[in-house]
Amino acid sequence: MFQEEHQQGKRRRDAGNLQVTERDVASLTWIAEQFCISFDHLRRLLGRQPKAATKEMHVLSAPATRDIILRWLQLGLIEEPHKLFSGYPPHLWLSRRGLARLDLPYSYYEPKPARIPHLYATNTIRLHLESHGLQSLWYAHRYLIRETELRPQPDAEFRTVGIPIIAVQVIERHHLFESTLHDALHELTNLAMRQQDNQDRYSRLWYFLHAETIPIFQRALSKLDQQIQNRVLLYGLDTQEVTR
């Protein structure tokens, strides 16, 4: 188990006197919004506010990250990290106690293995967009579905000062079945037509796609109304924009 492997006879001097820090609150809230987080992504998230210089810029070292995970476990804020899906790092998520202690409005969620590729890809995109230091905010899907009964909701809304709201959708699948593609385009159309105060809610729809699905999606997109096409920007999962 994580605690046993990490400690190996080592006892924290501050055991029994652990406290929640501002960085803990910010990081754990981020994780709750995204459902869960992988170990490598956690290193990047914590690396935004390092307490000392890091060897890799904006990435906390693996030992320092394990120390924080251990402290969170001792505080009962998270569940023990688990490797849930082959080819992906271990993931962790908030415990019921953690959600209650941070007064977060979300129900307890234990990620299903089949959801890990999508959650991992979405977290990658959020970390990338937030790394630019723009005056912008990411409103996660988990937050959006609490705020309104309108469906569908995108994977996130990206709101930047002076720019209308952008809908963010992530399609991480290697292959798109016809039914899946139909559903994705139906959601795209619904999002593009959504209005608020007699104005279109989304000026742009950013789609982040697996490289193998990009040409399939492009061909299907070309059959939609030109007004909808003009709002859609396509990116790879590597966040590089796709030219059309």
C-alpha positions as CSV (number, residue, x, y, z in Angstrom):
1,M,0.0,0.0,0.0
2,F,1.1,3.6,-0.6
3,Q,1.6,4.6,3.0
4,E,3.5,1.5,3.9
5,E,5.8,1.7,0.9
6,H,6.4,5.4,1.3
7,Q,7.1,5.5,5.0
8,Q,9.3,2.4,5.4
9,G,10.2,3.2,8.9
10,K,10.1,7.0,8.4
11,R,7.8,8.9,10.7
12,R,6.9,12.5,10.1
13,R,7.9,14.8,12.9
14,D,4.7,16.7,12.6
15,A,2.5,13.6,12.7
16,G,-0.5,14.3,14.9
17,N,-0.2,18.0,14.2
18,L,-1.0,18.1,10.5
19,Q,-2.8,21.2,9.1
20,V,-4.5,22.0,5.9
21,T,-2.7,24.7,3.9
22,E,-4.0,27.1,1.3
23,R,-2.2,25.1,-1.4
24,D,-4.0,22.0,-0.2
25,V,-7.4,23.7,-0.5
26,A,-6.6,25.0,-4.0
27,S,-5.2,21.7,-5.2
28,L,-7.9,19.5,-3.7
29,T,-10.7,21.7,-5.0
30,W,-9.1,21.4,-8.5
31,I,-9.0,17.7,-8.2
32,A,-12.7,17.5,-7.0
33,E,-13.8,19.6,-9.9
34,Q,-12.0,17.2,-12.3
35,F,-13.2,14.1,-10.4
36,C,-9.7,12.7,-9.9
37,I,-6.0,13.3,-10.9
38,S,-3.1,11.2,-12.0
39,F,0.3,11.2,-10.2
40,D,2.1,13.0,-13.1
41,H,-0.6,15.6,-13.4
42,L,-0.5,16.2,-9.6
43,R,3.2,17.0,-9.9
44,R,2.4,19.7,-12.4
45,L,-0.6,21.0,-10.3
46,L,1.5,21.3,-7.1
47,G,4.5,22.7,-9.1
48,R,2.5,25.9,-9.6
49,Q,3.1,26.8,-6.0
50,P,6.4,25.1,-4.9
51,K,7.8,26.0,-1.5
52,A,11.3,25.8,-2.9
53,A,13.0,25.8,-6.3
54,T,12.1,22.8,-8.4
55,K,14.6,20.9,-10.7
56,E,12.0,20.8,-13.5
57,M,10.2,24.2,-13.9
58,H,6.7,24.1,-12.5
59,V,6.8,20.4,-11.8
60,L,7.2,19.2,-8.2
61,S,9.6,16.3,-7.6
62,A,8.2,12.8,-7.3
63,P,9.4,12.5,-3.6
64,A,7.9,15.8,-2.6
65,T,4.6,14.9,-4.3
66,R,4.6,11.6,-2.4
67,D,5.1,13.5,0.8
68,I,2.1,15.6,0.2
69,I,0.0,12.6,-0.8
70,L,1.0,10.9,2.4
71,R,0.0,13.9,4.5
72,W,-3.4,14.1,2.7
73,L,-3.9,10.4,3.5
74,Q,-3.0,11.0,7.1
75,L,-5.5,13.8,7.2
76,G,-8.1,11.6,5.6
77,L,-8.7,14.0,2.7
78,I,-8.1,11.5,-0.2
79,E,-8.4,7.9,-1.0
80,E,-5.2,5.9,-1.5
81,P,-3.9,6.2,-5.1
82,H,-4.8,3.3,-7.4
83,K,-3.7,2.3,-10.8
84,L,-7.1,1.9,-12.5
85,F,-6.4,1.5,-16.2
86,S,-3.6,-0.1,-18.1
87,G,-1.1,2.4,-19.6
88,Y,-2.1,5.3,-17.2
89,P,-0.4,6.4,-13.9
90,P,-2.1,5.8,-10.5
91,H,-5.0,8.2,-9.8
92,L,-6.3,9.6,-6.6
93,W,-9.5,11.4,-5.6
94,L,-11.1,13.0,-2.6
95,S,-12.6,11.0,0.2
96,R,-16.0,11.7,1.7
97,R,-14.2,13.3,4.7
98,G,-12.1,15.4,2.3
99,L,-15.2,16.7,0.5
100,A,-16.9,17.5,3.7
101,R,-13.9,19.1,5.4
102,L,-13.3,21.4,2.4
103,D,-17.1,22.1,2.2
104,L,-17.2,21.2,-1.5
105,P,-20.6,20.8,-3.1
106,Y,-19.8,17.5,-4.9
107,S,-20.9,13.9,-4.1
108,Y,-18.3,11.3,-3.4
109,Y,-17.0,9.9,-6.7
110,E,-14.9,6.8,-7.3
111,P,-13.7,6.9,-10.9
112,K,-14.5,3.9,-13.1
113,P,-11.6,2.4,-15.1
114,A,-13.3,3.1,-18.5
115,R,-13.5,6.8,-17.6
116,I,-9.8,7.2,-17.0
117,P,-8.7,8.0,-20.6
118,H,-11.3,10.8,-20.9
119,L,-10.6,12.2,-17.5
120,Y,-6.8,12.1,-18.1
121,A,-7.1,13.8,-21.5
122,T,-9.4,16.5,-20.0
123,N,-7.0,17.2,-17.1
124,T,-4.1,17.5,-19.6
125,I,-6.0,20.2,-21.6
126,R,-6.9,22.1,-18.4
127,L,-3.4,22.1,-17.1
128,H,-2.1,23.3,-20.5
129,L,-4.7,26.1,-20.8
130,E,-4.1,27.3,-17.3
131,S,-0.3,27.3,-17.8
132,H,-0.4,30.3,-20.0
133,G,-1.2,32.6,-17.2
134,L,-4.1,34.2,-19.0
135,Q,-6.8,36.1,-17.1
136,S,-9.1,33.2,-17.6
137,L,-11.1,30.6,-15.7
138,W,-11.9,27.0,-16.4
139,Y,-15.5,26.0,-15.4
140,A,-15.4,22.2,-15.2
141,H,-18.3,20.0,-16.4
142,R,-18.9,18.9,-12.8
143,Y,-19.5,22.5,-11.8
144,L,-21.6,23.3,-14.9
145,I,-24.1,20.4,-14.4
146,R,-24.8,21.7,-10.9
147,E,-25.5,25.2,-12.1
148,T,-28.1,24.5,-14.7
149,E,-30.4,21.8,-15.9
150,L,-29.6,22.5,-19.5
151,R,-28.1,19.5,-21.3
152,P,-25.8,18.8,-22.9
153,Q,-23.0,20.6,-21.1
154,P,-19.5,20.7,-22.5
155,D,-16.5,19.2,-20.8
156,A,-15.7,22.7,-19.6
157,E,-16.3,26.4,-20.3
158,F,-13.2,28.6,-20.7
159,R,-13.9,32.1,-19.8
160,T,-11.4,34.8,-20.7
161,V,-11.7,38.6,-20.0
162,G,-13.1,40.4,-22.9
163,I,-13.9,37.3,-24.9
164,P,-17.3,35.5,-25.1
165,I,-17.5,32.1,-23.4
166,I,-15.7,29.2,-25.1
167,A,-17.0,25.6,-24.9
168,V,-14.3,22.9,-24.5
169,Q,-14.9,19.4,-25.7
170,V,-12.4,16.5,-25.5
171,I,-12.7,13.4,-27.7
172,E,-9.8,11.1,-26.7
173,R,-11.0,7.9,-28.5
174,H,-8.7,6.4,-31.1
175,H,-11.6,5.4,-33.3
176,L,-15.0,6.9,-33.7
177,F,-17.9,4.6,-34.4
178,E,-20.7,6.1,-36.5
179,S,-23.0,6.3,-33.5
180,T,-20.4,8.0,-31.4
181,L,-19.6,10.5,-34.2
182,H,-23.3,11.2,-34.6
183,D,-23.7,11.9,-30.9
184,A,-20.6,14.2,-30.9
185,L,-22.0,16.2,-33.8
186,H,-25.4,16.4,-32.2
187,E,-23.9,17.8,-29.1
188,L,-21.8,20.2,-31.1
189,T,-24.9,21.5,-32.9
190,N,-26.8,21.9,-29.7
191,L,-23.9,23.8,-28.0
192,A,-23.5,26.1,-31.1
193,M,-27.2,27.0,-31.0
194,R,-27.4,27.6,-27.3
195,Q,-28.4,31.1,-26.5
196,Q,-28.5,33.3,-23.3
197,D,-30.1,36.7,-23.2
198,N,-30.9,36.4,-27.0
199,Q,-27.2,36.0,-27.8
200,D,-25.2,32.9,-28.7
201,R,-23.6,31.6,-25.5
202,Y,-20.5,30.1,-27.2
203,S,-18.6,32.2,-29.8
204,R,-16.1,29.3,-30.1
205,L,-16.2,25.6,-29.6
206,W,-12.8,24.1,-29.1
207,Y,-12.5,20.4,-29.8
208,F,-9.5,18.5,-28.7
209,L,-9.2,15.2,-30.6
210,H,-7.1,12.1,-30.9
211,A,-4.9,12.4,-34.0
212,E,-6.6,9.4,-35.7
213,T,-10.1,10.9,-35.3
214,I,-9.3,14.3,-36.7
215,P,-9.8,13.6,-40.4
216,I,-13.0,11.7,-39.6
217,F,-14.3,14.6,-37.6
218,Q,-13.3,17.1,-40.2
219,R,-15.2,15.4,-42.9
220,A,-18.3,15.2,-40.7
221,L,-18.0,18.8,-39.6
222,S,-17.8,20.0,-43.3
223,K,-21.4,18.8,-43.8
224,L,-22.7,21.0,-41.0
225,D,-24.0,24.6,-41.5
226,Q,-21.3,27.0,-42.4
227,Q,-22.2,29.3,-39.4
228,I,-21.5,26.4,-37.1
229,Q,-18.3,25.4,-38.8
230,N,-16.9,28.9,-38.4
231,R,-17.2,28.6,-34.6
232,V,-15.3,25.3,-34.3
233,L,-11.6,25.2,-33.7
234,L,-9.9,21.8,-33.8
235,Y,-6.8,20.8,-31.8
236,G,-5.0,17.6,-31.2
237,L,-4.7,16.1,-27.7
238,D,-1.2,17.6,-27.8
239,T,-3.0,21.0,-27.9
240,Q,-1.7,21.9,-31.3
241,E,-4.2,23.6,-33.6
242,V,-5.3,21.7,-36.6
243,T,-5.5,23.7,-39.9
244,R,-8.6,23.1,-42.1
